[in-house]
Amino acid sequence: MIIPVGNDIYVRAQFRGKDIGRALFARLAEIALQNDCLGVMFNVLDWNTPAIDFYRKLGAEFWNEWKTVCLRRSALQAIASDVR
């Protein structure tokens, strides 16, 4: 029903619309609040309108000016080689 994709949480299509995603976020919110977190940040691809709509219904704020940045292994190796 729920499969991890890398660090992603993905609810399979046949299980959507059953409040599973909302239950996952409810538990995440509970854990965050118990740990005095100020918020939870995550990413969504700009073409994924069903997910965007879902997050909007949860009250998520979209920070369009922010970009996700990733230094992959080859870049990390190149940077690490500068350490003396």
GROMACS elastic network, one bead per residue, 0.5 to 0.9 nm:
[ bonds ]
;  ai    aj funct       b0    kb
    1    10     6  0.86887   500
    1    11     6  0.62504   500
    1    12     6  0.58683   500
    1    13     6  0.88713   500
    1    14     6  0.82196   500
    1    15     6  0.64519   500
    2     9     6  0.70664   500
    2    10     6  0.57942   500
    2    12     6  0.62790   500
    2    15     6  0.84897   500
    2    20     6  0.88437   500
    3     8     6  0.83735   500
    3     9     6  0.64850   500
    3    10     6  0.56032   500
    3    11     6  0.66837   500
    3    12     6  0.75085   500
    4     7     6  0.65040   500
    4     8     6  0.56185   500
    4     9     6  0.52136   500
    4    10     6  0.62894   500
    4    11     6  0.89369   500
    5     9     6  0.64439   500
    5    10     6  0.68984   500
    6     9     6  0.83753   500
   10    21     6  0.86093   500
   11    14     6  0.83415   500
   11    15     6  0.64999   500
   11    16     6  0.64419   500
   11    20     6  0.75897   500
   11    21     6  0.69350   500
   12    15     6  0.55751   500
   12    16     6  0.65955   500
   13    16     6  0.52821   500
   13    17     6  0.86727   500
   14    17     6  0.84571   500
   15    18     6  0.62085   500
   15    19     6  0.86937   500
   15    20     6  0.74396   500
   16    19     6  0.71601   500
   16    20     6  0.69730   500
   16    21     6  0.75610   500
   17    20     6  0.75228   500
   17    21     6  0.83678   500
   18    21     6  0.79872   500
   18    22     6  0.87290   500
   19    22     6  0.50622   500
   19    23     6  0.61173   500
   19    24     6  0.86537   500
   20    23     6  0.50306   500
   20    24     6  0.62383   500
   20    25     6  0.87029   500
   21    24     6  0.50647   500
   21    25     6  0.62543   500
   21    26     6  0.85005   500
   21    54     6  0.86657   500
   22    25     6  0.51158   500
   22    26     6  0.59707   500
   22    27     6  0.86385   500
   22    54     6  0.87037   500
   22    58     6  0.79075   500
   23    27     6  0.62661   500
   23    28     6  0.85479   500
   24    27     6  0.52944   500
   24    28     6  0.61864   500
   24    29     6  0.86040   500
   25    29     6  0.59108   500
   25    30     6  0.84249   500
   25    58     6  0.86211   500
   26    29     6  0.50760   500
   26    30     6  0.62039   500
   26    31     6  0.87315   500
   27    31     6  0.62447   500
   27    32     6  0.85539   500
   28    31     6  0.51689   500
   28    32     6  0.60862   500
   28    33     6  0.85978   500
   28    40     6  0.85656   500
   29    32     6  0.50169   500
   29    33     6  0.60842   500
   29    34     6  0.85117   500
   29    39     6  0.84848   500
   29    40     6  0.80386   500
   30    33     6  0.52492   500
   30    34     6  0.61497   500
   30    35     6  0.86766   500
   31    34     6  0.50857   500
   31    35     6  0.62776   500
   31    36     6  0.87572   500
   31    37     6  0.86169   500
   32    35     6  0.51904   500
   32    36     6  0.63072   500
   32    37     6  0.50668   500
   32    38     6  0.77876   500
   32    39     6  0.72480   500
   32    40     6  0.74220   500
   33    36     6  0.50030   500
   33    37     6  0.56861   500
   33    38     6  0.77712   500
   33    39     6  0.84563   500
   34    37     6  0.76747   500
   36    39     6  0.89202   500
   37    40     6  0.75032   500
   43    68     6  0.75833   500
   44    47     6  0.84793   500
   44    48     6  0.69709   500
   44    51     6  0.72666   500
   44    52     6  0.70876   500
   45    48     6  0.54869   500
   45    49     6  0.84546   500
   45    51     6  0.86294   500
   45    52     6  0.84108   500
   46    49     6  0.71468   500
   46    52     6  0.78842   500
   47    50     6  0.88506   500
   47    52     6  0.86528   500
   48    51     6  0.55701   500
   48    52     6  0.62609   500
   48    53     6  0.87332   500
   49    53     6  0.59405   500
   49    54     6  0.84169   500
   50    53     6  0.51575   500
   50    54     6  0.61826   500
   50    55     6  0.87140   500
   51    55     6  0.61399   500
   51    56     6  0.85211   500
   52    55     6  0.51471   500
   52    56     6  0.61277   500
   52    57     6  0.86615   500
   52    60     6  0.89799   500
   53    56     6  0.50521   500
   53    57     6  0.62838   500
   53    58     6  0.87863   500
   54    57     6  0.51686   500
   54    58     6  0.65316   500
   54    59     6  0.89857   500
   54    60     6  0.89807   500
   55    58     6  0.50186   500
   55    59     6  0.65278   500
   55    60     6  0.54241   500
   55    61     6  0.83812   500
   56    59     6  0.50374   500
   56    60     6  0.51813   500
   56    61     6  0.73254   500
   56    62     6  0.84290   500
   57    60     6  0.74355   500
   62    65     6  0.88425   500
   63    66     6  0.57611   500
   63    67     6  0.87450   500
   64    67     6  0.75446   500
   71    74     6  0.80110   500
   71    75     6  0.56808   500
   71    76     6  0.61345   500
   72    75     6  0.54725   500
   72    76     6  0.61213   500
   72    77     6  0.86829   500
   73    77     6  0.60870   500
   73    78     6  0.85956   500
   74    77     6  0.50607   500
   74    78     6  0.62081   500
   74    79     6  0.86740   500
   75    78     6  0.50452   500
   75    79     6  0.61820   500
   75    80     6  0.84585   500
   76    79     6  0.51408   500
   76    80     6  0.59067   500
   76    81     6  0.85049   500
   77    80     6  0.50253   500
   77    81     6  0.61297   500
   78    81     6  0.52912   500
   78    82     6  0.72091   500
   79    82     6  0.55772   500
   79    83     6  0.76715   500
   80    83     6  0.55861   500
   81    84     6  0.78126   500
